[in-house]
Amino acid sequence: MSTTIDTSVLNSLNTGAATGSAGKGDDLRENFMTLLVTQLQNQDPLNPMENAEMTSQLAQINTVSGIEELNSTLEGITGQIDAGNTLQATALIGQGVLVPGDRLLVGEEGTTPFGVELAKPADNLAVTIRDGAGQVVRRFDLGAIDAGVESFEWDGTLESGERAPEGAYYVSIAASAGGESVKATALNYAMVRGISTDGNGSPLLDLGGVSEQAGLADVRQILSM
């Protein structure tokens, strides 16, 4: 009966390719060829290995080499994507962005914008603004709003008509369509102060303490102030 390559060797080769270790893959490939040559030298001359069988085994080692090359190519592409994202993030330094959050600031120069992201169109959008103690200071009914991201400005006046004291306030959103609630995400304004990276090399936006660090995917809108 013809001999075959030990399947444990093939499994080890595939494992080495999956881990992306080129050095380990080269060692396993050398072991594979040594084993194949040894089996060819010691096979039964009356029942030699069939060409199709040997071709199949050689194809498997070529597959391992192909996987290693693919892993190397993907690593290069990932590095280029990270570099492109970092460059894109750097261009946001000094820009105002809307990211998920509910904070709204009132200062001497006015109030920061806020926004909402709707999963689908709403018949009515209700906005409630609270102070730091949780007390409601202003309510708005903004009517029908399309799906997507919309930004708004609050003039800083309270229900009484007086000017709101400087400080941090918080926005809550309630949206509905046809009598049913619509998923709505509040967005707060923040200035991009700088760029850092996470453990995977992906860029993070430094929002100056107004909001936690955010990734590029968290930016819903770029605003000019």
GROMACS elastic network, one bead per residue, 0.5 to 0.9 nm:
[ bonds ]
;  ai    aj funct       b0    kb
    1    44     6  0.77837   500
    1    46     6  0.89991   500
    1    47     6  0.59357   500
    1    48     6  0.79019   500
    1    49     6  0.83588   500
    2    43     6  0.71883   500
    2    44     6  0.72850   500
    2    47     6  0.58987   500
    2    48     6  0.57331   500
    2    50     6  0.73230   500
    3    39     6  0.69662   500
    3    40     6  0.85195   500
    3    43     6  0.67966   500
    3    44     6  0.84729   500
    3    48     6  0.80171   500
    3    49     6  0.63523   500
    4     7     6  0.84127   500
    4    36     6  0.85163   500
    4    39     6  0.79656   500
    4    49     6  0.79578   500
    4    53     6  0.78286   500
    4    54     6  0.83250   500
    4    57     6  0.84421   500
    5     8     6  0.86185   500
    5     9     6  0.75269   500
    5    10     6  0.78837   500
    5    32     6  0.81948   500
    5    35     6  0.73699   500
    5    36     6  0.67852   500
    5    39     6  0.80419   500
    5    57     6  0.73053   500
    6     9     6  0.55896   500
    6    10     6  0.70428   500
    6    35     6  0.87317   500
    7    10     6  0.50097   500
    7    11     6  0.61726   500
    7    12     6  0.85646   500
    8    11     6  0.50036   500
    8    12     6  0.61391   500
    8    13     6  0.86010   500
    9    12     6  0.50667   500
    9    13     6  0.62217   500
    9    14     6  0.87436   500
    9    28     6  0.78114   500
    9    31     6  0.82533   500
    9    32     6  0.69531   500
   10    14     6  0.62510   500
   10    15     6  0.85704   500
   10    28     6  0.88207   500
   10    32     6  0.78884   500
   10    57     6  0.88970   500
   10    60     6  0.77012   500
   10    61     6  0.79520   500
   11    14     6  0.51780   500
   11    15     6  0.61555   500
   11    16     6  0.86366   500
   12    15     6  0.50213   500
   12    16     6  0.61689   500
   12    17     6  0.87066   500
   12    28     6  0.73943   500
   13    16     6  0.51077   500
   13    17     6  0.63247   500
   13    18     6  0.86860   500
   13    24     6  0.86119   500
   13    25     6  0.65642   500
   13    28     6  0.57206   500
   13    29     6  0.70686   500
   13    32     6  0.83158   500
   13    61     6  0.77785   500
   13    64     6  0.66703   500
   14    17     6  0.51079   500
   14    18     6  0.61553   500
   14    19     6  0.87396   500
   14    25     6  0.86059   500
   14    61     6  0.88489   500
   14    63     6  0.87247   500
   14    64     6  0.61277   500
   14    67     6  0.85792   500
   15    18     6  0.51168   500
   15    19     6  0.63832   500
   15    20     6  0.88536   500
   15    25     6  0.88435   500
   16    19     6  0.53756   500
   16    20     6  0.65988   500
   16    21     6  0.61468   500
   16    22     6  0.79743   500
   16    23     6  0.89933   500
   16    24     6  0.60733   500
   16    25     6  0.53608   500
   16    28     6  0.76686   500
   16    64     6  0.84287   500
   16    68     6  0.86513   500
   17    20     6  0.51557   500
   17    21     6  0.65394   500
   17    22     6  0.75568   500
   17    24     6  0.82492   500
   17    25     6  0.60395   500
   17    64     6  0.59386   500
   17    65     6  0.75696   500
   17    66     6  0.88320   500
   17    67     6  0.60332   500
   17    68     6  0.53101   500
   17    71     6  0.81456   500
   18    21     6  0.79700   500
   18    64     6  0.87815   500
   18    67     6  0.74087   500
   18    68     6  0.75750   500
   18    71     6  0.80328   500
   19    22     6  0.88165   500
   19    68     6  0.87785   500
   19    71     6  0.87902   500
   20    24     6  0.86561   500
   20    25     6  0.80221   500
   20    67     6  0.83220   500
   20    68     6  0.59680   500
   20    69     6  0.88546   500
   20    71     6  0.60653   500
   20    72     6  0.74237   500
   21    24     6  0.54048   500
   21    25     6  0.61076   500
   21    26     6  0.87341   500
   21    68     6  0.78086   500
   22    26     6  0.61776   500
   22    27     6  0.87299   500
   22    68     6  0.68077   500
   22    69     6  0.89621   500
   22    72     6  0.89346   500
   23    26     6  0.52117   500
   23    27     6  0.64301   500
   23    28     6  0.87763   500
   24    27     6  0.51442   500
   24    28     6  0.62186   500
   24    29     6  0.85300   500
   25    28     6  0.51394   500
   25    29     6  0.60006   500
   25    30     6  0.85616   500
   25    64     6  0.78683   500
   25    65     6  0.78365   500
   25    68     6  0.77080   500
   26    29     6  0.50434   500
   26    30     6  0.61761   500
   26    31     6  0.86340   500
   26    65     6  0.87218   500
   27    30     6  0.51576   500
   27    31     6  0.62554   500
   27    32     6  0.86287   500
   28    32     6  0.60720   500
   28    33     6  0.87078   500
   29    33     6  0.63401   500
   29    34     6  0.86228   500
   29    61     6  0.67647   500
   29    64     6  0.82618   500
   29    65     6  0.83603   500
   30    33     6  0.52373   500
   30    34     6  0.61303   500
   30    35     6  0.85772   500
   31    34     6  0.50464   500
   31    35     6  0.60831   500
   31    36     6  0.85426   500
   32    35     6  0.52081   500
   32    36     6  0.61874   500
   32    37     6  0.86991   500
   32    61     6  0.76452   500
   33    37     6  0.60897   500
   33    38     6  0.84736   500
   33    58     6  0.86806   500
   33    61     6  0.86764   500
   34    37     6  0.52387   500
   34    38     6  0.61101   500
   34    39     6  0.86126   500
   35    38     6  0.50736   500
   35    39     6  0.61477   500
   35    40     6  0.86182   500
   36    39     6  0.51548   500
   36    40     6  0.62091   500
   36    41     6  0.86635   500
   36    54     6  0.85323   500
   36    57     6  0.86690   500
   36    58     6  0.89675   500
   37    40     6  0.50547   500
   37    41     6  0.61701   500
   37    42     6  0.86465   500
   38    41     6  0.51149   500
   38    42     6  0.61868   500
   38    43     6  0.84300   500
   39    42     6  0.51243   500
   39    43     6  0.56690   500
   39    49     6  0.89074   500
   40    43     6  0.53173   500
   40    44     6  0.87984   500
   40    48     6  0.80475   500
   40    49     6  0.74609   500
   41    44     6  0.89569   500
   42    45     6  0.84473   500
   43    46     6  0.86378   500
   43    47     6  0.75741   500
   43    48     6  0.59914   500
   43    49     6  0.72263   500
   44    47     6  0.51898   500
   44    48     6  0.56056   500
   44    49     6  0.83255   500
   45    48     6  0.53717   500
   45    49     6  0.89510   500
   47    50     6  0.85524   500
   49    52     6  0.84876   500
   49    53     6  0.67539   500
   49    54     6  0.68132   500
   50    53     6  0.52767   500
   50    54     6  0.64246   500
   50    55     6  0.86234   500
   51    54     6  0.52085   500
   51    55     6  0.59852   500
   51    56     6  0.85179   500
   52    55     6  0.50398   500
   52    56     6  0.60963   500
   52    57     6  0.87134   500
   53    56     6  0.51384   500
   53    57     6  0.64078   500
   53    58     6  0.87515   500
   54    57     6  0.51532   500
   54    58     6  0.61939   500
   54    59     6  0.85286   500
   55    58     6  0.51060   500
   55    59     6  0.60633   500
   55    60     6  0.87198   500
   56    59     6  0.50256   500
   56    60     6  0.64333   500
   57    60     6  0.51555   500
   57    61     6  0.67479   500
   57    62     6  0.88710   500
   58    61     6  0.53128   500
   58    62     6  0.63594   500
   58    63     6  0.86923   500
   59    62     6  0.50104   500
   59    63     6  0.61483   500
   59    64     6  0.87524   500
   60    64     6  0.64293   500
   60    65     6  0.88562   500
   61    64     6  0.50450   500
   61    65     6  0.64798   500
   61    66     6  0.87158   500
   62    65     6  0.50469   500
   62    66     6  0.61818   500
   62    67     6  0.86807   500
   63    67     6  0.61810   500
   63    68     6  0.86747   500
   64    67     6  0.51626   500
   64    68     6  0.63695   500
   64    69     6  0.87827   500
   65    68     6  0.51809   500
   65    69     6  0.63223   500
   65    70     6  0.86560   500
   66    69     6  0.51297   500
   66    70     6  0.61250   500
   66    71     6  0.86286   500
   67    71     6  0.61171   500
   67    72     6  0.86146   500
   68    71     6  0.51172   500
   68    72     6  0.62984   500
   68    73     6  0.86929   500
   69    72     6  0.51017   500
   69    73     6  0.62171   500
   69    74     6  0.86707   500
   70    73     6  0.50116   500
   70    74     6  0.61168   500
   70    75     6  0.85832   500
   71    74     6  0.51235   500
   71    75     6  0.61933   500
   71    76     6  0.87017   500
   72    75     6  0.51725   500
   72    76     6  0.64073   500
   72    77     6  0.88293   500
   73    76     6  0.51335   500
   73    77     6  0.63096   500
   73    78     6  0.86781   500
   74    78     6  0.60513   500
   74    79     6  0.85190   500
   75    78     6  0.50994   500
   75    79     6  0.62005   500
   75    80     6  0.87244   500
   76    79     6  0.51334   500
   76    80     6  0.63434   500
   76    81     6  0.87517   500
   77    80     6  0.50904   500
   77    81     6  0.62232   500
   77    82     6  0.86917   500
   78    81     6  0.50801   500
   78    82     6  0.62143   500
   78    83     6  0.86099   500
   79    82     6  0.51682   500
   79    83     6  0.61928   500
   79    84     6  0.86265   500
   79   201     6  0.87369   500
   80    83     6  0.50614   500
   80    84     6  0.61201   500
   80    85     6  0.85946   500
   81    84     6  0.50479   500
   81    85     6  0.61189   500
   81    86     6  0.85832   500
   82    85     6  0.50772   500
   82    86     6  0.61392   500
   82    87     6  0.86333   500
   82   201     6  0.67051   500
   82   202     6  0.58591   500
   82   203     6  0.76501   500
   83    86     6  0.51365   500
   83    87     6  0.62655   500
   83    88     6  0.86484   500
   83   201     6  0.87720   500
   83   202     6  0.84997   500
   83   203     6  0.89379   500
   84    87     6  0.51279   500
   84    88     6  0.61795   500
   84    89     6  0.85938   500
   85    89     6  0.60442   500
   85    90     6  0.85547   500
   85   202     6  0.73449   500
   85   203     6  0.67330   500
   85   216     6  0.78228   500
   86    90     6  0.61006   500
   86    91     6  0.87544   500
   86   195     6  0.80232   500
   86   196     6  0.88054   500
   86   197     6  0.83936   500
   86   201     6  0.88356   500
   86   202     6  0.71536   500
   86   203     6  0.53545   500
   86   204     6  0.85266   500
   87    90     6  0.51024   500
   87    91     6  0.65619   500
   87   203     6  0.89508   500
   88    91     6  0.53497   500
   88    92     6  0.70928   500
   88   216     6  0.85813   500
   89    92     6  0.53470   500
   89    93     6  0.73486   500
   89   194     6  0.88428   500
   89   195     6  0.69686   500
   89   203     6  0.67201   500
   89   204     6  0.78201   500
   89   205     6  0.71654   500
   89   215     6  0.86779   500
   89   216     6  0.68382   500
   90    93     6  0.56431   500
   90   194     6  0.74760   500
   90   195     6  0.64584   500
   90   203     6  0.88258   500
   90   205     6  0.87277   500
   91    94     6  0.83209   500
   91    95     6  0.82866   500
   92    95     6  0.52089   500
   92    96     6  0.79629   500
   92    97     6  0.84921   500
   92   191     6  0.89044   500
   92   192     6  0.63499   500
   92   193     6  0.86298   500
   92   194     6  0.84421   500
   92   195     6  0.89389   500
   92   205     6  0.84929   500
   92   222     6  0.85053   500
   93    96     6  0.85303   500
   93   191     6  0.78203   500
   93   193     6  0.55998   500
   93   194     6  0.57098   500
   93   195     6  0.75892   500
   93   205     6  0.83805   500
   93   206     6  0.88179   500
   94   191     6  0.63109   500
   94   192     6  0.54404   500
   94   193     6  0.60592   500
   94   194     6  0.80872   500
   95   190     6  0.84683   500
   95   191     6  0.57349   500
   95   192     6  0.56769   500
   95   193     6  0.82598   500
   95   222     6  0.70623   500
   95   223     6  0.70577   500
   95   224     6  0.69345   500
   95   225     6  0.82804   500
   96   189     6  0.66285   500
   96   190     6  0.55815   500
   96   192     6  0.62792   500
   96   221     6  0.85795   500
   96   222     6  0.58645   500
   96   223     6  0.51097   500
   96   224     6  0.62612   500
   96   225     6  0.69727   500
   97   188     6  0.81214   500
   97   189     6  0.56517   500
   97   190     6  0.55413   500
   97   191     6  0.63127   500
   97   192     6  0.72763   500
   97   219     6  0.63447   500
   97   220     6  0.73013   500
   97   221     6  0.56299   500
   97   223     6  0.56194   500
   97   224     6  0.85272   500
   98   101     6  0.84772   500
   98   113     6  0.84270   500
   98   114     6  0.72304   500
   98   115     6  0.69231   500
   98   151     6  0.82702   500
   98   187     6  0.56818   500
   98   188     6  0.53833   500
   98   190     6  0.65044   500
   98   191     6  0.89423   500
   98   218     6  0.83826   500
   98   219     6  0.59331   500
   98   220     6  0.55362   500
   98   221     6  0.51510   500
   98   222     6  0.64191   500
   98   223     6  0.74409   500
   99   115     6  0.85997   500
   99   186     6  0.84470   500
   99   187     6  0.52011   500
   99   188     6  0.56833   500
   99   189     6  0.66634   500
   99   190     6  0.75302   500
   99   211     6  0.82016   500
   99   214     6  0.77256   500
   99   218     6  0.56244   500
   99   219     6  0.50316   500
   99   220     6  0.57493   500
   99   221     6  0.75263   500
  100   115     6  0.88028   500
  100   116     6  0.86160   500
  100   117     6  0.87609   500
  100   185     6  0.68045   500
  100   186     6  0.59999   500
  100   188     6  0.61926   500
  100   189     6  0.88697   500
  100   211     6  0.87098   500
  100   218     6  0.68973   500
  100   219     6  0.79699   500
  100   220     6  0.79285   500
  101   114     6  0.89641   500
  101   170     6  0.89557   500
  101   171     6  0.86036   500
  101   185     6  0.80199   500
  101   186     6  0.57519   500
  101   189     6  0.82679   500
  101   211     6  0.72033   500
  102   114     6  0.78912   500
  102   115     6  0.89117   500
  102   169     6  0.82807   500
  102   170     6  0.52965   500
  102   171     6  0.50044   500
  102   172     6  0.67746   500
  102   185     6  0.88420   500
  102   186     6  0.55954   500
  102   187     6  0.59058   500
  102   188     6  0.54276   500
  102   189     6  0.89348   500
  103   114     6  0.80451   500
  103   168     6  0.67002   500
  103   169     6  0.59288   500
  103   171     6  0.64376   500
  103   186     6  0.89494   500
  103   187     6  0.80332   500
  103   188     6  0.55353   500
  103   189     6  0.77530   500
  103   210     6  0.76433   500
  103   211     6  0.80222   500
  104   111     6  0.72225   500
  104   112     6  0.60280   500
  104   113     6  0.72399   500
  104   114     6  0.67526   500
  104   129     6  0.85952   500
  104   167     6  0.84998   500
  104   168     6  0.57812   500
  104   170     6  0.55594   500
  104   171     6  0.68536   500
  104   188     6  0.64800   500
  104   189     6  0.74220   500
  105   110     6  0.84249   500
  105   111     6  0.56209   500
  105   112     6  0.55306   500
  105   113     6  0.84960   500
  105   166     6  0.74937   500
  105   167     6  0.57969   500
  105   169     6  0.60100   500
  105   170     6  0.84031   500
  105   189     6  0.88208   500
  105   210     6  0.89532   500
  106   109     6  0.80211   500
  106   110     6  0.58775   500
  106   112     6  0.67277   500
  106   156     6  0.68512   500
  106   164     6  0.73489   500
  106   165     6  0.71701   500
  106   167     6  0.53014   500
  106   168     6  0.63759   500
  106   169     6  0.75387   500
  107   110     6  0.53056   500
  107   111     6  0.61073   500
  107   112     6  0.83980   500
  107   165     6  0.80517   500
  107   167     6  0.66574   500
  107   168     6  0.89378   500
  108   111     6  0.83111   500
  108   166     6  0.71646   500
  110   154     6  0.87330   500
  110   155     6  0.71801   500
  110   156     6  0.69416   500
  111   153     6  0.74079   500
  111   154     6  0.65146   500
  111   155     6  0.67291   500
  111   156     6  0.62402   500
  111   166     6  0.89916   500
  112   153     6  0.71475   500
  112   154     6  0.78164   500
  112   188     6  0.81969   500
  112   189     6  0.63268   500
  112   190     6  0.84143   500
  113   151     6  0.67940   500
  113   152     6  0.57426   500
  113   154     6  0.69928   500
  113   188     6  0.70583   500
  113   189     6  0.58366   500
  113   223     6  0.89292   500
  114   150     6  0.86729   500
  114   151     6  0.57560   500
  114   152     6  0.55013   500
  114   153     6  0.64909   500
  114   154     6  0.81493   500
  114   171     6  0.80472   500
  114   186     6  0.75982   500
  114   187     6  0.56863   500
  114   189     6  0.58044   500
  115   149     6  0.69871   500
  115   150     6  0.55091   500
  115   152     6  0.57053   500
  115   153     6  0.85021   500
  115   185     6  0.83918   500
  115   186     6  0.59911   500
  115   188     6  0.63003   500
  115   189     6  0.79306   500
  115   221     6  0.89570   500
  116   148     6  0.80210   500
  116   149     6  0.56988   500
  116   150     6  0.55428   500
  116   151     6  0.65636   500
  116   152     6  0.83785   500
  116   173     6  0.75425   500
  116   184     6  0.64911   500
  116   185     6  0.55224   500
  116   187     6  0.54116   500
  116   188     6  0.86146   500
  117   120     6  0.89686   500
  117   147     6  0.72908   500
  117   148     6  0.52763   500
  117   150     6  0.65971   500
  117   151     6  0.89565   500
  117   183     6  0.83313   500
  117   184     6  0.56083   500
  117   185     6  0.50455   500
  117   186     6  0.66012   500
  117   187     6  0.72738   500
  117   220     6  0.81432   500
  118   121     6  0.67787   500
  118   122     6  0.77232   500
  118   145     6  0.83134   500
  118   146     6  0.75333   500
  118   148     6  0.51033   500
  118   149     6  0.65585   500
  118   150     6  0.84811   500
  118   175     6  0.81365   500
  118   182     6  0.71560   500
  118   183     6  0.60388   500
  118   185     6  0.66354   500
  119   122     6  0.89708   500
  119   147     6  0.57871   500
  119   148     6  0.65091   500
  119   182     6  0.69146   500
  119   183     6  0.56484   500
  119   184     6  0.66208   500
  119   185     6  0.86184   500
  120   145     6  0.89462   500
  120   146     6  0.69386   500
  120   148     6  0.71506   500
  120   177     6  0.87623   500
  120   182     6  0.68581   500
  120   183     6  0.76584   500
  120   184     6  0.87992   500
  121   124     6  0.89681   500
  121   144     6  0.75493   500
  121   145     6  0.58621   500
  121   148     6  0.80059   500
  121   175     6  0.89595   500
  121   176     6  0.85403   500
  121   177     6  0.72016   500
  121   182     6  0.79218   500
  122   125     6  0.66815   500
  122   143     6  0.81558   500
  122   144     6  0.55575   500
  122   145     6  0.53243   500
  122   146     6  0.63985   500
  122   147     6  0.72541   500
  122   175     6  0.59802   500
  122   176     6  0.52996   500
  122   178     6  0.82961   500
  122   181     6  0.84640   500
  122   182     6  0.66381   500
  123   143     6  0.63134   500
  123   145     6  0.66313   500
  123   146     6  0.86673   500
  123   175     6  0.75663   500
  123   176     6  0.59167   500
  123   178     6  0.70582   500
  123   179     6  0.86786   500
  124   141     6  0.69901   500
  124   142     6  0.64889   500
  124   145     6  0.67807   500
  124   174     6  0.83036   500
  124   175     6  0.57827   500
  124   176     6  0.57110   500
  124   177     6  0.68956   500
  125   140     6  0.82433   500
  125   141     6  0.58582   500
  125   142     6  0.52653   500
  125   143     6  0.55478   500
  125   144     6  0.65478   500
  125   145     6  0.68066   500
  125   173     6  0.71126   500
  125   174     6  0.58898   500
  125   176     6  0.68325   500
  126   139     6  0.73081   500
  126   140     6  0.56973   500
  126   142     6  0.61682   500
  126   143     6  0.77418   500
  126   172     6  0.83897   500
  126   173     6  0.59102   500
  126   174     6  0.51227   500
  126   175     6  0.62594   500
  126   176     6  0.88295   500
  127   138     6  0.82746   500
  127   139     6  0.56358   500
  127   140     6  0.50428   500
  127   141     6  0.63858   500
  127   142     6  0.75813   500
  127   171     6  0.68660   500
  127   172     6  0.59472   500
  127   174     6  0.65999   500
  127   175     6  0.87971   500
  128   136     6  0.69176   500
  128   137     6  0.79044   500
  128   138     6  0.60489   500
  128   140     6  0.65597   500
  128   141     6  0.89626   500
  128   170     6  0.82165   500
  128   171     6  0.57459   500
  128   172     6  0.52765   500
  128   173     6  0.65760   500
  128   174     6  0.84083   500
  129   134     6  0.89154   500
  129   135     6  0.83810   500
  129   136     6  0.58451   500
  129   137     6  0.58392   500
  129   138     6  0.52328   500
  129   139     6  0.62769   500
  129   140     6  0.86766   500
  129   169     6  0.66737   500
  129   170     6  0.55772   500
  129   172     6  0.65596   500
  130   133     6  0.75800   500
  130   134     6  0.52803   500
  130   135     6  0.51386   500
  130   137     6  0.54265   500
  130   138     6  0.71676   500
  130   169     6  0.56400   500
  130   170     6  0.52078   500
  130   171     6  0.65522   500
  130   172     6  0.82345   500
  131   134     6  0.53266   500
  131   135     6  0.55173   500
  131   136     6  0.66279   500
  131   137     6  0.66316   500
  131   167     6  0.84068   500
  131   168     6  0.68863   500
  131   170     6  0.63277   500
  132   135     6  0.74584   500
  132   167     6  0.82366   500
  132   168     6  0.64630   500
  132   169     6  0.58653   500
  132   170     6  0.73547   500
  133   136     6  0.89949   500
  134   169     6  0.87296   500
  134   170     6  0.82340   500
  136   139     6  0.76732   500
  137   157     6  0.86968   500
  137   158     6  0.55406   500
  137   159     6  0.61258   500
  137   160     6  0.86548   500
  137   164     6  0.83761   500
  138   157     6  0.78521   500
  138   158     6  0.55457   500
  138   159     6  0.52873   500
  138   160     6  0.88995   500
  139   158     6  0.89683   500
  139   159     6  0.77144   500
  142   145     6  0.77024   500
  144   177     6  0.87955   500
  145   148     6  0.88273   500
  145   150     6  0.81719   500
  145   175     6  0.88639   500
  146   149     6  0.83323   500
  146   150     6  0.83461   500
  147   150     6  0.85962   500
  149   187     6  0.89457   500
  149   220     6  0.69791   500
  149   221     6  0.74870   500
  150   221     6  0.86506   500
  151   187     6  0.83637   500
  151   221     6  0.83906   500
  151   223     6  0.89385   500
  153   156     6  0.87875   500
  154   157     6  0.76918   500
  155   163     6  0.86611   500
  156   162     6  0.84949   500
  156   163     6  0.59191   500
  156   164     6  0.54690   500
  156   165     6  0.85237   500
  157   160     6  0.77151   500
  157   161     6  0.54418   500
  157   162     6  0.54868   500
  157   164     6  0.55439   500
  158   161     6  0.51312   500
  158   162     6  0.54661   500
  158   163     6  0.61625   500
  158   164     6  0.58202   500
  159   162     6  0.75185   500
  160   163     6  0.86998   500
  161   164     6  0.88554   500
  163   166     6  0.89620   500
  164   167     6  0.85685   500
  171   186     6  0.70752   500
  171   187     6  0.86408   500
  171   188     6  0.85470   500
  172   185     6  0.87437   500
  172   186     6  0.66263   500
  173   184     6  0.65466   500
  173   185     6  0.72638   500
  173   186     6  0.62923   500
  174   181     6  0.75079   500
  174   182     6  0.77464   500
  174   183     6  0.82808   500
  174   184     6  0.68390   500
  175   180     6  0.84911   500
  175   181     6  0.57470   500
  175   182     6  0.51853   500
  175   183     6  0.70438   500
  175   184     6  0.64013   500
  176   179     6  0.60693   500
  176   180     6  0.52768   500
  176   183     6  0.83498   500
  177   180     6  0.53498   500
  177   181     6  0.63118   500
  177   182     6  0.64870   500
  178   181     6  0.83233   500
  181   184     6  0.87999   500
  187   220     6  0.81308   500
  188   210     6  0.86662   500
  188   211     6  0.80231   500
  189   210     6  0.80486   500
  189   211     6  0.84224   500
  189   223     6  0.85054   500
  190   207     6  0.57564   500
  190   208     6  0.75989   500
  190   209     6  0.86558   500
  190   210     6  0.60017   500
  190   211     6  0.67406   500
  191   206     6  0.83213   500
  191   207     6  0.55486   500
  191   208     6  0.69033   500
  191   210     6  0.80867   500
  192   195     6  0.80345   500
  192   205     6  0.62186   500
  192   206     6  0.57582   500
  192   208     6  0.70174   500
  193   205     6  0.74858   500
  193   206     6  0.53787   500
  193   207     6  0.56777   500
  193   208     6  0.58822   500
  194   204     6  0.85567   500
  194   205     6  0.61799   500
  194   207     6  0.74499   500
  194   208     6  0.83001   500
  195   203     6  0.65140   500
  195   204     6  0.57057   500
  195   206     6  0.56787   500
  196   201     6  0.88392   500
  196   202     6  0.83723   500
  196   203     6  0.57138   500
  196   204     6  0.51103   500
  196   205     6  0.65792   500
  196   206     6  0.71014   500
  197   200     6  0.75525   500
  197   201     6  0.52516   500
  197   202     6  0.52680   500
  197   204     6  0.52573   500
  197   205     6  0.84398   500
  198   201     6  0.53556   500
  198   202     6  0.55440   500
  198   203     6  0.65064   500
  198   204     6  0.66485   500
  199   202     6  0.74989   500
  200   203     6  0.89284   500
  202   215     6  0.78815   500
  203   214     6  0.86982   500
  203   215     6  0.63604   500
  203   216     6  0.73323   500
  204   213     6  0.60928   500
  204   214     6  0.55002   500
  204   216     6  0.71269   500
  205   212     6  0.87631   500
  205   213     6  0.54551   500
  205   214     6  0.51894   500
  205   215     6  0.60028   500
  205   216     6  0.74151   500
  206   209     6  0.78030   500
  206   211     6  0.85269   500
  206   212     6  0.77165   500
  206   213     6  0.53041   500
  206   214     6  0.72311   500
  207   210     6  0.60307   500
  207   211     6  0.57975   500
  207   212     6  0.67328   500
  207   213     6  0.60868   500
  207   214     6  0.76424   500
  208   211     6  0.71502   500
  208   212     6  0.83038   500
  208   213     6  0.85080   500
  209   212     6  0.64457   500
  209   213     6  0.82329   500
  211   214     6  0.79909   500
  214   217     6  0.79203   500
  214   218     6  0.58785   500
  214   219     6  0.76559   500
  215   218     6  0.53741   500
  215   219     6  0.72647   500
  216   219     6  0.55670   500
  216   220     6  0.88970   500
  217   220     6  0.77178   500
  219   222     6  0.74037   500
